Every structure is written in structure tokens, then in C-alpha cells.
């Protein structure tokens, strides 16, 4: 006899589908997160904007 799926079954199916879709996006080489919008590619590596700013952005006032 087939069991009727409950909310946990439905959520698990939804979660698996979301993971499959997320795997299609590029992932940041620094934080490993999926990049859903614009990204930067440096020497063949994908960087999200947050990691790029955190690692490379320097303010003029910081250069003393």
C-alpha cells in the first residue's frame, strides 16, 4: 500500500530540487557559496562580490 506523503516528505523533495538547481550556478572559490548574480572571474576562478571586496578592496586612506 502506498503511503501518503506528509509535509516532511514534501519538504525533502523540495529541498533536493533546490539543491539540484543551486548546483547549476557558479560557486565562489573563496567562500564556496553559489553566485546567483554578477560575479568576477580572476585567473579562471569565480569570486562573489563580497569576497572580492573583503580580499582586494583598499581605500585610499588606508594606504599610509
C-alpha positions in Angstrom: 0.0 0.0 0.0 1.3 3.5 -0.9 1.8 5.9 1.9 0.5 9.5 1.5 3.4 11.9 1.6 3.5 14.2 4.7 4.9 17.7 5.0 8.4 16.3 5.8 8.4 14.2 2.6 7.2 17.2 0.6 9.9 19.5 2.1 12.6 16.9 1.4 11.6 16.7 -2.2 11.6 20.5 -2.5 15.0 20.7 -0.8 16.5 18.2 -3.2 15.2 20.1 -6.2 16.6 23.4 -4.8 20.0 21.7 -4.3 20.0 20.5 -7.9 19.1 24.0 -9.2 21.8 25.6 -7.0 24.5 23.2 -8.3 23.9 24.8 -11.8 25.3 28.2 -10.6 29.0 29.0 -10.3 30.4 28.9 -6.8 32.8 31.3 -5.3 36.4 30.0 -4.9 36.8 31.8 -1.6 33.5 31.2 0.4 32.1 28.3 -1.7 28.7 29.9 -1.9 26.6 29.8 -5.1 26.7 33.1 -7.0 23.2 34.0 -8.3 24.0 37.3 -9.9 27.1 39.0 -11.2 30.5 37.5 -10.4 34.1 38.2 -11.1 36.5 35.8 -12.8 40.2 36.2 -12.0 42.7 33.8 -13.5 39.8 31.3 -14.1 38.5 31.5 -10.5 35.0 32.7 -9.7 34.7 35.4 -6.9 31.5 36.7 -5.4 31.3 40.4 -4.9 31.5 40.2 -1.1 34.7 38.1 -1.1 36.3 40.2 -3.8 35.7 43.4 -1.7 36.8 41.6 1.5 40.1 40.4 0.0 41.0 43.1 -2.6 39.3 46.4 -1.8 41.5 49.0 -0.4 40.6 52.6 0.5 42.9 55.4 -0.4 43.0 56.5 3.3 44.2 53.0 4.3 47.5 53.4 2.3 49.7 55.2 4.9 
